[in-house]
């Protein structure tokens, strides 16, 4: 499964750790563009400047750990796309150029199904994907959760996961 990550999935540190740990476990192949990585750093600088150095270090690690994840820009395709937020056209263009199956985003409204379907892509919320991975592969996902939330037992994970907008995954931990 080829999953293109929107910048909003990379900015919250916990969400980034979970998604990338799942990719490191081989549960999917992550994809992104240089522009998405730039947007992530800009969002971090604006919302949490104290975390910028960590984000910059994480970016360097990402490019080393997942060298095949970086997708080329597709400006010709981008120019033809019409989305509710025109600033997101580069995301869909890069995802289509990379032949992604999924576009992982918190902003589902910005990526209409019909528009994505024309490129063979489905938009998914991280909670939906991570919960599905938990259901299908609980052992590797336990490793993912233990890595992203060190020192917390499953019931204690619910609060941080809920705050990260991962309520279904959090409920699964509390069960």
N, CA, C and O atoms as a DFTB+ gen file, in Angstrom:
700 C
 N C O
     1  1       0.851      -1.166       0.000
     2  2       0.000       0.000       0.000
     3  2       0.908       1.244       0.000
     4  3       1.789       1.387       0.848
     5  1       0.672       2.120      -0.957
     6  2       1.456       3.346      -1.108
     7  2       0.626       4.510      -0.553
     8  3      -0.445       4.822      -1.074
     9  1       1.129       5.142       0.502
    10  2       0.371       6.163       1.220
    11  2       1.103       7.496       1.165
    12  3       2.216       7.629       1.676
    13  1       0.464       8.483       0.539
    14  2       1.034       9.827       0.471
    15  2       0.591      10.591       1.721
    16  3      -0.599      10.658       2.027
    17  1       1.558      11.165       2.437
    18  2       1.283      11.867       3.686
    19  2       1.159      13.366       3.439
    20  3       2.063      13.993       2.887
    21  1       0.045      13.922       3.850
    22  2      -0.160      15.368       3.800
    23  2       0.630      15.990       4.957
    24  3       0.910      15.315       5.948
    25  1       0.980      17.245       4.837
    26  2       1.769      17.922       5.870
    27  2       1.063      17.917       7.222
    28  3       1.726      17.869       8.258
    29  1      -0.262      17.965       7.234
    30  2      -1.004      17.995       8.498
    31  2      -0.870      16.689       9.274
    32  3      -1.183      16.641      10.463
    33  1      -0.412      15.641       8.618
    34  2      -0.172      14.369       9.297
    35  2       1.225      14.359       9.922
    36  3       1.479      13.631      10.882
    37  1       2.111      15.162       9.375
    38  2       3.483      15.218       9.892
    39  2       3.655      16.218      11.025
    40  3       4.535      16.040      11.868
    41  1       2.843      17.261      11.068
    42  2       3.055      18.285      12.085
    43  2       2.822      17.807      13.516
    44  3       3.752      17.901      14.318
    45  1       1.670      17.311      13.885
    46  2       1.575      16.929      15.302
    47  2       2.599      15.819      15.591
    48  3       2.547      14.765      14.957
    49  1       3.511      16.033      16.519
    50  2       4.582      15.053      16.748
    51  2       4.095      13.630      17.025
    52  3       4.671      12.678      16.498
    53  1       3.046      13.462      17.840
    54  2       2.583      12.110      18.140
    55  2       2.040      11.433      16.893
    56  3       2.336      10.264      16.643
    57  1       1.252      12.152      16.111
    58  2       0.714      11.568      14.891
    59  2       1.846      11.182      13.939
    60  3       1.825      10.104      13.344
    61  1       2.828      12.062      13.802
    62  2       3.988      11.763      12.947
    63  2       4.713      10.499      13.432
    64  3       5.047       9.625      12.632
    65  1       4.952      10.410      14.751
    66  2       5.652       9.231      15.283
    67  2       4.870       7.951      15.000
    68  3       5.457       6.942      14.612
    69  1       3.563       7.984      15.188
    70  2       2.738       6.796      14.947
    71  2       2.756       6.375      13.484
    72  3       2.978       5.206      13.169
    73  1       2.521       7.330      12.596
    74  2       2.454       7.021      11.174
    75  2       3.798       6.507      10.670
    76  3       3.857       5.526       9.927
    77  1       4.860       7.163      11.071
    78  2       6.182       6.743      10.586
    79  2       6.642       5.436      11.220
    80  3       7.354       4.658      10.585
    81  1       6.244       5.188      12.459
    82  2       6.561       3.895      13.077
    83  2       5.815       2.769      12.363
    84  3       6.357       1.678      12.189
    85  1       4.569       3.031      11.948
    86  2       3.819       2.020      11.194
    87  2       4.502       1.754       9.847
    88  3       4.575       0.610       9.398
    89  1       4.992       2.802       9.217
    90  2       5.719       2.629       7.954
    91  2       7.009       1.844       8.192
    92  3       7.362       0.973       7.396
    93  1       7.708       2.148       9.278
    94  2       8.954       1.443       9.591
    95  2       8.705      -0.038       9.863
    96  3       9.580      -0.872       9.628
    97  1       7.513      -0.364      10.359
    98  2       7.149      -1.773      10.586
    99  2       6.766      -2.477       9.289
   100  3       6.480      -3.674       9.289
   101  1       6.762      -1.734       8.186
   102  2       6.435      -2.326       6.897
   103  2       4.947      -2.445       6.627
   104  3       4.538      -3.194       5.740
   105  1       4.126      -1.712       7.382
   106  2       2.682      -1.807       7.210
   107  2       2.184      -1.029       5.999
   108  3       1.084      -1.287       5.511
   109  1       2.974      -0.085       5.512
   110  2       2.692       0.618       4.270
   111  2       3.958       1.330       3.819
   112  3       4.919       1.466       4.576
   113  1       3.939       1.781       2.572
   114  2       5.068       2.512       1.995
   115  2       4.730       4.001       2.030
   116  3       3.798       4.426       1.346
   117  1       5.464       4.812       2.812
   118  2       5.141       6.237       2.899
   119  2       5.670       7.016       1.697
   120  3       6.691       6.664       1.107
   121  1       4.957       8.074       1.354
   122  2       5.339       8.955       0.252
   123  2       5.101      10.401       0.669
   124  3       4.179      10.687       1.434
   125  1       5.931      11.313       0.167
   126  2       5.746      12.751       0.391
   127  2       6.536      13.496      -0.662
   128  3       7.335      12.918      -1.399
   129  1       6.294      14.791      -0.714
   130  2       7.045      15.644      -1.640
   131  2       7.889      16.606      -0.817
   132  3       7.656      16.780       0.379
   133  1       8.855      17.222      -1.453
   134  2       9.673      18.226      -0.767
   135  2       8.801      19.369      -0.270
   136  3       9.041      19.919       0.805
   137  1       7.794      19.724      -1.049
   138  2       6.904      20.822      -0.645
   139  2       6.098      20.453       0.603
   140  3       5.884      21.297       1.472
   141  1       5.654      19.208       0.694
   142  2       4.937      18.755       1.898
   143  2       5.869      18.845       3.111
   144  3       5.458      19.309       4.175
   145  1       7.103      18.410       2.955
   146  2       8.057      18.493       4.063
   147  2       8.307      19.948       4.448
   148  3       8.421      20.261       5.633
   149  1       8.392      20.834       3.468
   150  2       8.559      22.262       3.766
   151  2       7.356      22.811       4.526
   152  3       7.516      23.570       5.482
   153  1       6.150      22.428       4.104
   154  2       4.935      22.890       4.792
   155  2       4.907      22.415       6.241
   156  3       4.476      23.144       7.134
   157  1       5.369      21.191       6.466
   158  2       5.420      20.656       7.824
   159  2       6.333      21.528       8.687
   160  3       5.969      21.878       9.810
   161  1       7.511      21.880       8.177
   162  2       8.433      22.711       8.958
   163  2       7.879      24.114       9.170
   164  3       8.073      24.694      10.238
   165  1       7.199      24.664       8.183
   166  2       6.583      25.984       8.330
   167  2       5.500      25.943       9.403
   168  3       5.419      26.844      10.237
   169  1       4.671      24.910       9.388
   170  2       3.624      24.762      10.410
   171  2       4.240      24.615      11.793
   172  3       3.741      25.192      12.759
   173  1       5.310      23.855      11.893
   174  2       5.983      23.682      13.184
   175  2       6.544      25.008      13.676
   176  3       6.395      25.339      14.852
   177  1       7.182      25.768      12.802
   178  2       7.755      27.060      13.183
   179  2       6.669      28.019      13.656
   180  3       6.884      28.806      14.577
   181  1       5.496      27.949      13.019
   182  2       4.399      28.842      13.371
   183  2       3.692      28.409      14.653
   184  3       3.378      29.251      15.495
   185  1       3.438      27.119      14.813
   186  2       2.625      26.634      15.924
   187  2       3.427      26.192      17.142
   188  3       2.932      26.266      18.267
   189  1       4.653      25.737      16.932
   190  2       5.464      25.214      18.043
   191  2       6.935      25.473      17.759
   192  3       7.694      24.533      17.524
   193  1       7.350      26.742      17.777
   194  2       8.737      27.057      17.414
   195  2       9.773      26.326      18.265
   196  3      10.895      26.097      17.814
   197  1       9.405      25.963      19.485
   198  2      10.329      25.225      20.340
   199  2      10.583      23.805      19.832
   200  3      11.531      23.155      20.273
   201  1       9.747      23.315      18.909
   202  2       9.895      21.967      18.353
   203  2      10.547      21.970      16.967
   204  3      10.693      20.915      16.350
   205  1      10.940      23.156      16.475
   206  2      11.460      23.257      15.117
   207  2      12.760      22.466      14.941
   208  3      12.928      21.787      13.928
   209  1      13.666      22.540      15.893
   210  2      14.926      21.806      15.766
   211  2      14.669      20.301      15.701
   212  3      15.306      19.593      14.921
   213  1      13.744      19.820      16.514
   214  2      13.393      18.394      16.484
   215  2      12.793      18.024      15.127
   216  3      13.114      16.974      14.571
   217  1      11.922      18.884      14.595
   218  2      11.300      18.611      13.300
   219  2      12.348      18.603      12.181
   220  3      12.298      17.756      11.289
   221  1      13.281      19.531      12.229
   222  2      14.337      19.559      11.211
   223  2      15.199      18.303      11.284
   224  3      15.588      17.750      10.255
   225  1      15.494      17.856      12.499
   226  2      16.265      16.617      12.658
   227  2      15.455      15.421      12.154
   228  3      15.999      14.524      11.510
   229  1      14.143      15.415      12.454
   230  2      13.280      14.329      11.968
   231  2      13.228      14.315      10.449
   232  3      13.210      13.246       9.839
   233  1      13.202      15.496       9.833
   234  2      13.178      15.555       8.363
   235  2      14.429      14.898       7.780
   236  3      14.348      14.138       6.815
   237  1      15.572      15.195       8.367
   238  2      16.817      14.588       7.893
   239  2      16.771      13.071       8.055
   240  3      17.220      12.337       7.174
   241  1      16.228      12.601       9.177
   242  2      16.109      11.159       9.397
   243  2      15.152      10.508       8.398
   244  3      15.395       9.401       7.918
   245  1      14.065      11.210       8.096
   246  2      13.085      10.669       7.153
   247  2      13.699      10.424       5.784
   248  3      13.480       9.382       5.166
   249  1      14.461      11.387       5.326
   250  2      15.046      11.240       3.992
   251  2      16.080      10.118       3.951
   252  3      16.304       9.507       2.905
   253  1      16.707       9.852       5.093
   254  2      17.661       8.746       5.170
   255  2      16.940       7.412       5.340
   256  3      17.288       6.427       4.688
   257  1      15.937       7.381       6.215
   258  2      15.243       6.140       6.534
   259  2      14.335       5.656       5.402
   260  3      14.199       4.455       5.172
   261  1      13.717       6.612       4.700
   262  2      12.783       6.274       3.624
   263  2      13.208       6.993       2.339
   264  3      12.506       7.896       1.883
   265  1      14.341       6.610       1.749
   266  2      14.835       7.345       0.583
   267  2      13.896       7.280      -0.630
   268  3      13.920       8.181      -1.468
   269  1      13.079       6.240      -0.738
   270  2      12.161       6.103      -1.874
   271  2      10.871       6.883      -1.669
   272  3      10.024       6.916      -2.562
   273  1      10.708       7.506      -0.521
   274  2       9.447       8.191      -0.211
   275  2       9.311       9.536      -0.907
   276  3       8.197       9.997      -1.153
   277  1      10.421      10.164      -1.223
   278  2      10.374      11.501      -1.815
   279  2       9.880      11.419      -3.256
   280  3      10.478      10.744      -4.094
   281  1       8.783      12.115      -3.528
   282  2       8.151      12.101      -4.843
   283  2       8.449      13.400      -5.574
   284  3       8.535      14.459      -4.953
   285  1       8.606      13.324      -6.875
   286  2       8.843      14.555      -7.634
   287  2       7.582      15.397      -7.718
   288  3       6.467      14.885      -7.624
   289  1       7.775      16.680      -7.893
   290  2       6.649      17.579      -8.104
   291  2       6.042      17.284      -9.474
   292  3       6.712      16.743     -10.354
   293  1       4.793      17.638      -9.645
   294  2       4.101      17.434     -10.921
   295  2       3.365      18.722     -11.283
   296  3       2.135      18.762     -11.254
   297  1       4.115      19.780     -11.625
   298  2       3.471      21.080     -11.855
   299  2       2.480      21.076     -13.015
   300  3       1.492      21.807     -12.968
   301  1       2.714      20.276     -14.051
   302  2       1.764      20.226     -15.167
   303  2       0.417      19.662     -14.716
   304  3      -0.636      20.197     -15.063
   305  1       0.459      18.580     -13.940
   306  2      -0.775      18.005     -13.404
   307  2      -1.408      18.957     -12.393
   308  3      -2.623      19.152     -12.396
   309  1      -0.595      19.540     -11.540
   310  2      -1.092      20.466     -10.524
   311  2      -1.911      21.594     -11.152
   312  3      -2.944      21.987     -10.609
   313  1      -1.463      22.104     -12.272
   314  2      -2.143      23.215     -12.941
   315  2      -3.537      22.826     -13.446
   316  3      -4.371      23.701     -13.679
   317  1      -3.798      21.531     -13.617
   318  2      -5.095      21.090     -14.138
   319  2      -6.096      20.752     -13.040
   320  3      -7.273      20.532     -13.325
   321  1      -5.647      20.706     -11.795
   322  2      -6.505      20.237     -10.707
   323  2      -7.331      21.365     -10.111
   324  3      -6.884      22.508     -10.006
   325  1      -8.547      21.007      -9.724
   326  2      -9.438      21.949      -9.053
   327  2      -9.886      21.313      -7.736
   328  3     -10.596      20.307      -7.730
   329  1      -9.467      21.905      -6.637
   330  2      -9.822      21.411      -5.304
   331  2     -10.442      22.552      -4.502
   332  3     -10.246      23.718      -4.846
   333  1     -11.189      22.239      -3.435
   334  2     -11.768      23.295      -2.605
   335  2     -10.724      24.285      -2.085
   336  3     -10.991      25.484      -2.002
   337  1      -9.544      23.788      -1.738
   338  2      -8.428      24.649      -1.348
   339  2      -7.365      24.508      -2.438
   340  3      -6.652      23.506      -2.488
   341  1      -7.262      25.518      -3.314
   342  2      -6.299      25.411      -4.421
   343  2      -4.861      25.171      -3.964
   344  3      -4.052      24.644      -4.728
   345  1      -4.535      25.549      -2.739
   346  2      -3.187      25.335      -2.218
   347  2      -2.876      23.854      -2.024
   348  3      -1.716      23.488      -1.840
   349  1      -3.898      23.000      -2.062
   350  2      -3.684      21.561      -1.891
   351  2      -3.472      20.821      -3.210
   352  3      -3.243      19.611      -3.211
   353  1      -3.544      21.533      -4.320
   354  2      -3.390      20.869      -5.617
   355  2      -2.033      20.174      -5.725
   356  3      -1.932      19.108      -6.332
   357  1      -0.997      20.766      -5.145
   358  2       0.327      20.133      -5.213
   359  2       0.348      18.790      -4.493
   360  3       1.095      17.892      -4.883
   361  1      -0.460      18.642      -3.452
   362  2      -0.505      17.383      -2.698
   363  2      -1.085      16.282      -3.577
   364  3      -0.496      15.208      -3.703
   365  1      -2.235      16.548      -4.183
   366  2      -2.849      15.551      -5.050
   367  2      -1.976      15.268      -6.270
   368  3      -1.848      14.117      -6.688
   369  1      -1.381      16.302      -6.838
   370  2      -0.526      16.096      -8.019
   371  2       0.658      15.198      -7.691
   372  3       0.980      14.292      -8.459
   373  1       1.301      15.437      -6.570
   374  2       2.445      14.607      -6.179
   375  2       1.995      13.188      -5.850
   376  3       2.676      12.224      -6.201
   377  1       0.847      13.051      -5.174
   378  2       0.331      11.718      -4.848
   379  2       0.018      10.935      -6.123
   380  3       0.318       9.744      -6.214
   381  1      -0.577      11.598      -7.095
   382  2      -0.896      10.933      -8.355
   383  2       0.379      10.567      -9.110
   384  3       0.481       9.473      -9.664
   385  1       1.335      11.464      -9.133
   386  2       2.613      11.210      -9.812
   387  2       3.329      10.013      -9.177
   388  3       3.994       9.242      -9.870
   389  1       3.189       9.864      -7.858
   390  2       3.843       8.770      -7.126
   391  2       3.032       7.476      -7.151
   392  3       3.453       6.465      -6.589
   393  1       1.881       7.508      -7.797
   394  2       0.994       6.344      -7.868
   395  2       0.569       5.861      -6.480
   396  3       0.561       4.662      -6.203
   397  1       0.218       6.813      -5.616
   398  2      -0.256       6.479      -4.274
   399  2      -1.640       5.843      -4.356
   400  3      -2.443       6.182      -5.226
   401  1      -1.906       4.916      -3.436
   402  2      -3.246       4.341      -3.286
   403  2      -4.087       5.207      -2.364
   404  3      -5.284       5.402      -2.577
   405  1      -3.420       5.727      -1.321
   406  2      -4.099       6.518      -0.298
   407  2      -3.428       7.866      -0.124
   408  3      -2.220       8.012      -0.306
   409  1      -4.241       8.847       0.233
   410  2      -3.760      10.157       0.644
   411  2      -4.175      10.304       2.099
   412  3      -5.366      10.380       2.402
   413  1      -3.216      10.342       2.988
   414  2      -3.495      10.418       4.416
   415  2      -3.526      11.880       4.831
   416  3      -2.525      12.586       4.711
   417  1      -4.683      12.337       5.322
   418  2      -4.861      13.740       5.660
   419  2      -5.894      13.900       6.768
   420  3      -6.786      13.066       6.929
   421  1      -5.762      14.972       7.518
   422  2      -6.784      15.343       8.494
   423  2      -7.863      16.193       7.832
   424  3      -8.918      16.427       8.421
   425  1      -7.608      16.651       6.620
   426  2      -8.487      17.581       5.913
   427  2      -9.233      16.878       4.777
   428  3      -9.021      17.194       3.606
   429  1     -10.084      15.950       5.110
   430  2     -10.787      15.165       4.100
   431  2     -11.655      16.035       3.190
   432  3     -11.801      15.730       2.007
   433  1     -12.228      17.104       3.721
   434  2     -13.094      17.979       2.920
   435  2     -12.343      18.652       1.776
   436  3     -12.941      19.037       0.772
   437  1     -11.039      18.790       1.935
   438  2     -10.242      19.458       0.901
   439  2      -9.919      18.549      -0.281
   440  3      -9.356      19.004      -1.277
   441  1     -10.273      17.265      -0.176
   442  2      -9.943      16.295      -1.218
   443  2     -11.192      15.486      -1.593
   444  3     -11.398      14.386      -1.080
   445  1     -12.016      16.027      -2.480
   446  2     -13.261      15.346      -2.856
   447  2     -13.013      13.970      -3.467
   448  3     -12.084      13.780      -4.253
   449  1     -13.855      13.025      -3.095
   450  2     -13.715      11.640      -3.561
   451  2     -13.656      11.534      -5.073
   452  3     -12.805      10.829      -5.614
   453  1     -14.544      12.221      -5.752
   454  2     -14.615      12.108      -7.209
   455  2     -13.312      12.576      -7.856
   456  3     -12.819      11.950      -8.794
   457  1     -12.768      13.665      -7.358
   458  2     -11.522      14.193      -7.915
   459  2     -10.377      13.216      -7.683
   460  3      -9.584      12.960      -8.589
   461  1     -10.287      12.669      -6.472
   462  2      -9.229      11.714      -6.175
   463  2      -9.415      10.410      -6.943
   464  3      -8.441       9.822      -7.413
   465  1     -10.660       9.955      -7.072
   466  2     -10.940       8.690      -7.760
   467  2     -10.466       8.728      -9.208
   468  3     -10.064       7.706      -9.763
   469  1     -10.515       9.905      -9.814
   470  2     -10.040      10.034     -11.188
   471  2      -8.545       9.719     -11.309
   472  3      -8.041       9.454     -12.400
   473  1      -7.848       9.752     -10.167
   474  2      -6.413       9.451     -10.138
   475  2      -6.120       8.146      -9.398
   476  3      -4.963       7.820      -9.134
   477  1      -7.180       7.404      -9.067
   478  2      -7.003       6.117      -8.398
   479  2      -6.557       6.237      -6.950
   480  3      -5.878       5.355      -6.423
   481  1      -6.950       7.349      -6.305
   482  2      -6.515       7.620      -4.934
   483  2      -7.730       7.779      -4.026
   484  3      -8.757       8.324      -4.431
   485  1      -7.600       7.304      -2.821
   486  2      -8.625       7.465      -1.789
   487  2      -8.031       8.293      -0.653
   488  3      -6.903       8.042      -0.229
   489  1      -8.773       9.269      -0.163
   490  2      -8.337      10.041       1.007
   491  2      -8.793       9.310       2.266
   492  3      -9.921       8.825       2.348
   493  1      -7.899       9.243       3.237
   494  2      -8.229       8.591       4.515
   495  2      -7.748       9.462       5.661
   496  3      -6.730      10.145       5.556
   497  1      -8.482       9.429       6.740
   498  2      -8.085      10.073       7.988
   499  2      -7.102       9.139       8.688
   500  3      -7.271       7.921       8.626
   501  1      -6.082       9.677       9.351
   502  2      -5.118       8.806      10.040
   503  2      -5.760       7.850      11.043
   504  3      -5.298       6.720      11.195
   505  1      -6.817       8.283      11.730
   506  2      -7.468       7.402      12.702
   507  2      -8.046       6.177      12.002
   508  3      -7.955       5.063      12.519
   509  1      -8.630       6.377      10.849
   510  2      -9.200       5.263      10.095
   511  2      -8.112       4.273       9.675
   512  3      -8.263       3.064       9.853
   513  1      -7.027       4.789       9.121
   514  2      -5.952       3.897       8.673
   515  2      -5.280       3.197       9.844
   516  3      -5.073       1.984       9.800
   517  1      -4.936       3.937      10.886
   518  2      -4.238       3.319      12.016
   519  2      -5.121       2.300      12.737
   520  3      -4.630       1.265      13.187
   521  1      -6.407       2.582      12.848
   522  2      -7.312       1.618      13.468
   523  2      -7.404       0.355      12.613
   524  3      -7.401      -0.760      13.135
   525  1      -7.486       0.542      11.293
   526  2      -7.525      -0.616      10.394
   527  2      -6.247      -1.445      10.525
   528  3      -6.304      -2.674      10.574
   529  1      -5.103      -0.777      10.580
   530  2      -3.843      -1.500      10.758
   531  2      -3.831      -2.237      12.095
   532  3      -3.355      -3.370      12.176
   533  1      -4.350      -1.603      13.139
   534  2      -4.441      -2.241      14.460
   535  2      -5.317      -3.494      14.377
   536  3      -4.981      -4.531      14.947
   537  1      -6.417      -3.393      13.679
   538  2      -7.340      -4.531      13.553
   539  2      -6.724      -5.670      12.747
   540  3      -6.899      -6.842      13.079
   541  1      -6.000      -5.313      11.683
   542  2      -5.441      -6.333      10.792
   543  2      -4.089      -6.881      11.252
   544  3      -3.751      -8.028      10.961
   545  1      -3.330      -6.075      11.959
   546  2      -1.968      -6.476      12.351
   547  2      -1.670      -5.987      13.767
   548  3      -0.842      -5.094      13.947
   549  1      -2.335      -6.561      14.777
   550  2      -2.173      -6.045      16.137
   551  2      -0.757      -6.159      16.708
   552  3      -0.337      -5.299      17.482
   553  1      -0.025      -7.197      16.342
   554  2       1.316      -7.345      16.911
   555  2       2.265      -6.244      16.440
   556  3       2.901      -5.607      17.280
   557  1       2.389      -5.991      15.131
   558  2       3.258      -4.879      14.735
   559  2       2.733      -3.528      15.208
   560  3       3.517      -2.629      15.514
   561  1       1.399      -3.382      15.270
   562  2       0.856      -2.099      15.740
   563  2       1.114      -1.899      17.229
   564  3       1.227      -0.760      17.682
   565  1       1.210      -2.968      17.990
   566  2       1.578      -2.820      19.401
   567  2       2.997      -2.270      19.499
   568  3       3.281      -1.430      20.353
   569  1       3.877      -2.735      18.636
   570  2       5.239      -2.197      18.581
   571  2       5.206      -0.723      18.206
   572  3       5.923       0.085      18.798
   573  1       4.384      -0.367      17.231
   574  2       4.225       1.029      16.809
   575  2       3.789       1.896      17.986
   576  3       4.380       2.944      18.245
   577  1       2.762       1.457      18.688
   578  2       2.233       2.246      19.809
   579  2       3.230       2.332      20.956
   580  3       3.363       3.385      21.578
   581  1       3.926       1.248      21.242
   582  2       4.928       1.273      22.304
   583  2       6.086       2.200      21.944
   584  3       6.662       2.847      22.818
   585  1       6.424       2.265      20.661
   586  2       7.484       3.158      20.196
   587  2       7.049       4.619      20.284
   588  3       7.808       5.471      20.747
   589  1       5.834       4.904      19.841
   590  2       5.344       6.278      19.793
   591  2       4.915       6.805      21.161
   592  3       4.969       8.009      21.413
   593  1       4.493       5.908      22.034
   594  2       4.027       6.288      23.377
   595  2       4.781       5.473      24.428
   596  3       4.176       4.669      25.137
   597  1       6.094       5.673      24.532
   598  2       6.889       4.840      25.439
   599  2       6.460       5.004      26.893
   600  3       6.149       6.102      27.356
   601  1       6.455       3.889      27.587
   602  2       6.148       3.898      29.015
   603  2       4.668       3.910      29.351
   604  3       4.312       3.877      30.529
   605  1       3.787       3.955      28.346
   606  2       2.347       3.953      28.615
   607  2       1.760       2.589      28.300
   608  3       1.996       2.032      27.227
   609  1       0.994       2.054      29.244
   610  2       0.296       0.804      28.972
   611  2      -0.932       1.125      28.108
   612  3      -1.343       2.283      28.026
   613  1      -1.515       0.110      27.469
   614  2      -2.617       0.383      26.548
   615  2      -3.739       1.270      27.104
   616  3      -4.134       2.210      26.414
   617  1      -4.274       1.032      28.301
   618  2      -5.343       1.928      28.757
   619  2      -4.892       3.394      28.937
   620  3      -5.696       4.313      28.780
   621  1      -3.636       3.601      29.260
   622  2      -3.124       4.962      29.456
   623  2      -2.904       5.698      28.137
   624  3      -2.703       6.913      28.133
   625  1      -2.939       4.989      27.044
   626  2      -2.719       5.606      25.734
   627  2      -3.951       6.343      25.218
   628  3      -3.837       7.207      24.348
   629  1      -5.105       6.014      25.739
   630  2      -6.355       6.561      25.196
   631  2      -6.368       8.083      25.186
   632  3      -6.734       8.687      24.177
   633  1      -5.980       8.711      26.280
   634  2      -6.002      10.174      26.356
   635  2      -5.120      10.837      25.310
   636  3      -5.601      11.678      24.553
   637  1      -3.833      10.479      25.248
   638  2      -2.979      11.088      24.219
   639  2      -3.464      10.809      22.795
   640  3      -3.360      11.674      21.925
   641  1      -3.987       9.623      22.555
   642  2      -4.475       9.304      21.208
   643  2      -5.715      10.134      20.874
   644  3      -5.862      10.609      19.748
   645  1      -6.597      10.305      21.842
   646  2      -7.788      11.118      21.608
   647  2      -7.404      12.562      21.320
   648  3      -7.973      13.182      20.422
   649  1      -6.445      13.111      22.068
   650  2      -5.988      14.482      21.820
   651  2      -5.324      14.619      20.454
   652  3      -5.305      15.708      19.880
   653  1      -4.779      13.523      19.929
   654  2      -4.151      13.527      18.607
   655  2      -5.175      13.251      17.499
   656  3      -4.796      13.013      16.352
   657  1      -6.458      13.282      17.834
   658  2      -7.551      13.052      16.891
   659  2      -7.577      11.616      16.379
   660  3      -7.938      11.352      15.232
   661  1      -7.184      10.692      17.262
   662  2      -7.170       9.265      16.943
   663  2      -8.079       8.519      17.923
   664  3      -7.636       7.612      18.627
   665  1      -9.348       8.912      17.959
   666  2     -10.266       8.399      18.968
   667  2     -10.561       6.907      18.797
   668  3     -10.650       6.192      19.795
   669  1     -10.717       6.416      17.565
   670  2     -10.989       4.991      17.366
   671  2      -9.812       4.143      17.826
   672  3      -9.997       3.114      18.474
   673  1      -8.613       4.576      17.491
   674  2      -7.432       3.844      17.939
   675  2      -7.320       3.908      19.457
   676  3      -6.939       2.926      20.095
   677  1      -7.650       5.057      20.036
   678  2      -7.627       5.199      21.491
   679  2      -8.620       4.273      22.172
   680  3      -8.298       3.662      23.192
   681  1      -9.816       4.161      21.627
   682  2     -10.830       3.263      22.195
   683  2     -10.364       1.813      22.123
   684  3     -10.621       1.029      23.036
   685  1      -9.684       1.460      21.045
   686  2      -9.174       0.098      20.904
   687  2      -8.144      -0.204      21.992
   688  3      -8.031      -1.344      22.443
   689  1      -7.399       0.809      22.409
   690  2      -6.397       0.627      23.459
   691  2      -7.040       0.448      24.817
   692  3      -6.513      -0.270      25.667
   693  1      -8.168       1.092      25.028
   694  2      -8.820       1.042      26.322
   695  2      -9.644      -0.236      26.500
   696  3     -10.048      -0.569      27.614
   697  1      -9.887      -0.940      25.410
   698  2     -10.734      -2.145      25.473
   699  2     -10.008      -3.305      26.100
   700  3     -10.574      -4.391      26.229
